[in-house]
Amino acid sequence: MGSATVPRAGLTETVVIEAGERIADDVGLSSLTLAALADRLGVRQPSLYKHIAGTDGLRRSIALRAKNELADVLGRAAVGRARGEAIAAMAHAYRAWAIEHPGRYAAAQRAPSPGDADDEIASRKVVRVVADVMAGYELRDDDAIDAIRALRAALHGFVTLEADHGFGLPVDVDRSFDRLVAGLTTAFAQAARGTSASTTVASPSSPIA
């Protein structure tokens, strides 16, 4: 039996998932296969089932880790900042993380399956970070959810187009991104002036706002 068919010493669930993350970032989440993962790890494909529940289980695990990592990235960017400064810091951190980890970023967009409590918790963690920043604008309830959705849609649209080389005009992309973020913070400030004063932002009821 060749060495490539023997499970590598130290192979664990974490090692398998991390290898899957790297492949997803290299070739895209949709192109991640167990065959490619087994080849990367130097094991037979059946050996992977000791650590993951097939392709769906692998992608779920990557999504969970990606959501938690993104929440941590956004949280670190926002700490010590408020309102427009916090939004700008989070936006730039979001963009940098998405560009550096395209496969993980795609996984983080996956909505939780019904009844998947762990995935719902991870999804809410990302939303909570943004909701806490929106509290500085005194946006609450539906107004807060509208703002979170607007921010998510704008950032996701921009980084997706950028990753797909969708910006072909000879204008600096960083400048365009800065203007997008500035426009969002202006809109949130204007929305805040139209709401009643409050220091509480209701937690979004959906795990994906």
PEMOKA-V505688 format. One line per field, one symbol per residue. phi: phi as a letter, one per 20 degrees, with the letter a starting at -180 (. if undefined). psi: psi as a letter, one per 20 degrees, with the letter a starting at -180 (. if undefined). burial: 1 if it has 9 or more other ideal C-beta (glycine too) atoms within 8 Angstrom, else 0. Layout:
# PEMOKA-V505688
phi: ???
psi: ???
burial: ???
This chain:
# PEMOKA-V505688
phi: .fffeegfgnfcgffffffffffgffcogfefcfffffffemcfggffffccemfffffffffgfffffffffffffegmcblffffffffffgffffffcfffffffeffffgneffffffffffffffffffffemeclffffgfffffffffffffffffeleddffcgfffffgfffffffffffffffedffbdddffgfefcf
psi: pqhiippppjprggggghhhgggghgiqhhjpqhghggghikrqghhhiihqmagghghggggghgghggggggghhipjrqchggggggghgggggghhmhghgghiipqqqpingghgghghgghhghhhhhhhjkprchgggggggggggggggghggghjlioiqlpphgggghhgghhghgghhhhhijrqpqjppppphqho.
burial: 00000000001000111011111110011001010111011010001100110000111111111111111011101100001101111111111011101111111100010001001111111111111111101111001111111111011101111110000000000001100111011011101100100000100100101
